[in-house]
Amino acid sequence: MYIWGMKTQTYPTDLADRHWDCIKDLVPCAKAGGRPRSLDMRQVINAILYILVTGAQWRMLPKDYPNWKSVYHYFRIWRDDGTWQRIHDSLRADVRRRAGHHKHPTAGCLDSQSVKTTSVGGERGFDNGKMVKGRKRHLLVDTLGLVLAVVVTAASISDAKGARKLFKRMGGACKKLRRIWVDGTYRGKLLNWVSEHCWFVLDPVMRSSEQKGFVLLKRRWVVERTFAWLTQCRRLGKDYERLPAGSEAMIYLAMIRLMIRRLAP
């Protein structure tokens, strides 16, 4: 790419034209009144994807992109007003249709992942089961592995308590859910609570006592694969965000990046 005879560097994380076409109509327009928007929104999103994939600090953003403060401003504003989730949900519906499925799934899979945090402050705790000090990602995915809902808590929060928080956030995309596969940690009182308060059932998938070592369990492997997709982005290798809401936004961004590459391979 050339601008006024000068060659500008293009990073591998930048959106190709076909990828930008998938989301450009979903990017919020500038608010009426005040100064006109001067930043190129495509470059802003490219900068955020650079942070996501490389795991760099905001202040370390290359000079080829807009000023890091401006980029972080849009990341934060769109995190707080739900823009990242709305873009994500719209793309998920498109991917499901492309795969021959209805946009609203009827089944899903739920699990959690504990990850370490850094010296950055914020909510954190210790997971006695995984022996991890940090945060826990509670993830509900459909049968394709696409995220339906996510909640990030301190790692000390139990899977059952985190699941209740997640169920309270489930939006219209989950209205047709009838069955959610889970592992053994979600048994007990949670099963009764779900049967009383929710429109779906939890279906624990257990490993046989005769099976030893690693076993690929039917249904449950789908959410494990999604966790693997997320950690391909270095920003999600650990939890670097000060707020759990920032961690949730980064998860939505990772899935946005994955889905636009499916829609425009």
N, C-alpha and C positions, 0 to 999 in steps of 0.2 A: 504494500500500500504506500502510495506517494502523496505527500501534501506539499504543494509549492516547491516541488523539486527535491524535497528532502524525504529520505526513506525513514519511516517509522516502524518500530519493532512490533510484530504481531506475536502474541503469546499463545501457546497451545490451548490455554483455557478460554480464549476469546470465542464468542459465539460466531459461527459461520452464518452467512446470509439466510440459509434455509432454517437454521435454528432460531434466529432472531424473528423470522416471519411467524414462528409458532407462538411467540409471546408478546410481540410488539403491541397488539391490540388490547392486551391485558394489563399493560403498564398504566398506572393512573395518570391522567392528564394534569397539567399544572392548574393550581387553584386560581379562580378568578380574582382579579385585583392584585395589587402589588407589582413587583418587578417581574417582567417576563422570565420564563425559565431559560437559562443560558447554557446549562449542561446538556450534553448528549446522553440520553438515558441508556442507550446501548453501551456506551463506554462506562457508565456507572455500574451497570450490571456486570460487564466484563471485569471490572475491578473487584467487585464482590466475589465473583467466581474465582478470581485469582487468589483471593484470601482463603476461600473455602478449600480449594484443591491443594494449594501449596502449604497452607498452615502458617503463612506469614503473619506478622503483627500489622495492625492497621497503619502504624507509623512507617512501616517498611514498604508501603505500596510504591511501586515504580513510578517514576516521573512521567511515563507515557500515559498514565491514567490521570483523571481529575484529582484535585487535592484530596488527601485522605479524609480530612474533616468533612468535606462535602459528601464523599462516598459513604462514610459512616453515618452521616445525617440521614440519608435516604434509607440505609439499612435499618436504622433505629426507628424511623417514622413508619416504615412499612411493616416492621416487626410489631409495633404497638397497635396499628390500625387493622391488622389482619390481612394486609395485601399479599404477603408471601403465601399465606395459607389459601387465599382465594385463587391465586395463580396456580398453585399446586393442585387444588381440587378441580379446577377447570381442565388442566392437562390430564389429570388422572381419568376423568370422564372420557376424554378423547382417546386415551390409550386403551381403555377398556372397550370402547366401541370398535376401535381398530382391530382388537383381538377377538371380536365377535361376542362380547359380553354386554349385558345391560350396565348402564353407568352406576347403578346402585347394587352392590353385591349382596348376596344372601348368606354368605359364610366368610369367616375370617379366622385369623390366628393371632394369639396374644402372647407376648413374652416380654422379658426385661433384660437389660444389659447394664452392668455396673462398669463405669469407667473412672479412671483417675482424673483429678483436677490438678491445676497448677497453683502457683503462688498468688494468682489473681483471686481476690476475695469473692465472697458470695456464699450462697447456701451449699452446704456439703455435709457428709456424714460418713459413717463406717459400716460397710456391709460385712457382717460377721461370716456369712456363708461363703462369699467370694474372696474375703480378706482384701477388700479394696476400699480405700478412703477416697471418696469423691461423690459422684452423682449417679443416679440410676435413670436409664431411659426406658420408659414403658411404651411399647409399640404395638399397635393393632394394625394388621395388614390384611388385604384381601387374598384370594387364592392365587393371584398373580404376583404377590409380594409387594404390591403398591400400598403405601401408607394411607390408612383411614383416619387415624388419630394418634397423637403423641403427647406424652406428658413427661417432663423431666423433673425429678425430685432429688432430695438428698439420698445418698446410697443407703442410709439407715432406714428409710421407709420400706416397709414390707411390700412384697409383690401384691398381696391382697389389697392393702390400703392404696397402693398406687393404681391398681386396677379400678377401684371405686372412683378415684379422681378422674381417670381416663373416661370411664363410662359417663360421667356427668358432662364431659366435653363433647361427646359424640353428637355430630350434627345431622343434617338431613341426608347426607350421603350414606348414613348407617341405618336409615329407617327401615330397610328391608332385611336387615341382618336377622337370621334365625338361629345360627349356630356359630360358636367361637371355640376353636380348639385351643387347649391350654395344657401346661404340664402339671405335675403333681402339686406344686406349691400353691396352686389356686383352688385346691379342694377345701373342704371344711365349711366354715360359716359363710364363706363367700358364695358358695353354690346356692345356699338357701337365700342369701340376700339378693342374688341375681334373680332367682325364681320369683321373688316377691316384688321386686322393683323394676325389672327390665322386661323387654319384649323378646329376648333371645335366651338361649341356654348355653352354659359352658360345658364343653365336652372334654374332660381330661384324657390325654393320650399318654399312657404309661408304658414304660419299658418292662418287658418280662423279667422276672427274677433270674431266669436262666441265661439271659443275655449279658455278656461281659464286654467291657471296653466300649469303644465308640460304636453307636448303632444309629443308623439313619431312620428316624421315626416318621411314620406316615403323617402327613399334614403339618407336623410341627417344624419340619425342615424349612418350610417356606419363609417363616419369619427369621430364622437363623440366616438364611441367604440374604435377606434384606439388611440385617446388621452388617453382613460382610460387604454389601454394596456401600453402605454408609462409611465404613472405615477406609474405603479407597480414597476418600477425601481426607487429607492430613489434618485439617482443622477439626475433624471428628475422631481422630485417633485418641485424643484425650478431650476433656471438656475445658476449653480455654475461656469460656464466656463468664462474665461476672454475674449475669442473671440467667436463671433457667429458661426464661422466655427467649433469650438470645440463642441458647442451645437448641430449642425447639425450632427457631427460625432457620438455623443452619441445617437441621435435618430436612426441613421442607425444601431448602435450596438445593441440597444434594439430590433429592428426588426430582426436583424440577429439572436439574441438569440431566439426570438419567432419562427422564421421560421425553424431553425434546429430542434427544438423540434417537429414541425409538420412533418418534413421530416423523423425524426427518433424517433417516440414516445416511 
